[in-house]
Structures are given as C-alpha cells and as structure tokens.
Amino acid sequence: MQAMPAPPAVEVSSLVFRYGDRTALDKISFSVEQGEIFGLLGPNGGGKTTLFRILSTLLTPAEGSARVSGFDVSRQPLAVRKIIGVVFQNQSLDRRLSASENLIHQGHLYGLRGEALKNRIDSLLELLSIEDRRNDAVDTLSGGLKRRVELAKGLIHQPELLFLDEPSTGVDPGARLDFWEYIQLLRRQEGITVLLTTHLLEEADKCDRLAILDQGRLVAEGSPRELKEQIGGDIVVILSSRDSQKLSSDISQQFDLEPTIVNGSVRFEHP
C-alpha cells in the first residue's frame, strides 16, 4: 500500500483578517513545502506580522483557513503549538537569567526534564556557538548573541517548523550573516522548515521562495530569481552629450545594446 504524501508545512487558503473596519489580510492564499525557507516580504503595514500571528495561533482569522502540517490553526491550536518554534521580533528572553537558564525554563514549558533537556541544551549551545556564554546573564550579551539564544529557545522542543518574525532586528550586518549561516545549518542537520517575515531584500534573497504582501494582498509569489526577472532591466539615461547620435551608435557597437534617443538624451535598458 502506497504511503500518503506528507501535507505542506503551511497551507493558507483565502485568509481574511480585519482590525475593525480595516482589512489587514484580503483573501491570502499560498503554501510552503516541507524543508523550504519561505519568506514573507513587504512594507510595514503590508500584513506580514498579522499573518505570522495567525499561523502561530495568536490570532483567529475572520474567513478562510490556515493549516500547519495538516493541523488547522483555529480548530487545533494545541497541536500546532507542539510542532512550531517561534522567534518573535521583540526579545522574549529574561534578561536577568543566564542563557542556559532561559532554555531550561522554555524546555519545562514543553514538558522536557532531566537528562533529555540537558542534552538538548548542550547540543543547541554547541550548534549555535554560544556554549562558552551559557552561564552569562542575557543582559551582558551582544544583540547577535541574544538572537542566537532566542533561536535556541525556539528550537528547544525540536519543532518541525520555525517561525521567524524580522529575525535581523537590532543586529549588525556581521551578526546577520552569522544568523543566516545557522538557519542554513539547522535546515541541513534537523530538516526544519523556516517561515520568516522581513522587509530586507538581502534576507529575502536567501529564501527558496517568497510571497510579497502589500496592503493586505498577496501581489507576487515565486523564487527570488523569478521575481527579479519580472521586474525587467535597469534603465540608464545619459542626459546630455555633444553628439547623441554618435554616442548611441558607439554604445550599440561596443555593448550590443539598442539605445534610443529621447529629446537629445540617450536611453538604454540592461538586465
């Protein structure tokens, strides 16, 4: 007997959410496959955080449905919470406790105890290269180290799906690169699916696929390369020259382009 295929990691269908008279999400539909790094990209107010909160069972949609590994977020929230890890945009660590103490308390919330919890904490601290800071108070850590502890906290119960809300908030470019190296490492070693929200194009470029939200609507979806190709080329305009016709001819011969002359300016497009 042939095994049934695994459901998508995330499946959103005609999702609607309103804050009073304002529609924050307007019939959003998309899916995320198991093992993908999927990004929600868009300007502030586009609906990313609202969608993030629905998928993490913090909000209930007005219409439509959302499923995580086959579980409905509205009807089966406890089942969803068991299989997701969440790293919020705002810090959720207790600053007065050490890194390991934060992880111990998070593990207790998921019923982890004793040797199993200790081994899991040890492996995460080693994986994220923070084992030497395990006993330091969170308040003494840099922004990048705090984000690593946040990541370990979201992974303590070995979730199938990791939600990251603006993961690079408050960290410098170097720490941001380190953070992404750990995300890729986690996918390779633990087979985890990642769904993240961002408004940074450099982060979006590291995703397998993206959904772009604007004013509550999904306006584009695809891989970073596919979305770039939809935009077209860069347009270069040379506003003035002594001989526009000769300049246009030289550009055409040397660079195999087809410039046009508009009101004395030379204009061409390049991918």
Helices and strands as residue ranges (DSSP letters): E 10-19, E 22-32, E 37-41, H 48-55, E 63-68, E 71-72, H 77-83, E 84-87, H 99-109, H 114-127, G 131-133, G 138-140, H 143-155, E 161-165, H 173-190, E 193-198, H 201-204, E 209-214, E 217-222, H 224-231, E 234-238, H 244-255, E 260-262, E 265-270
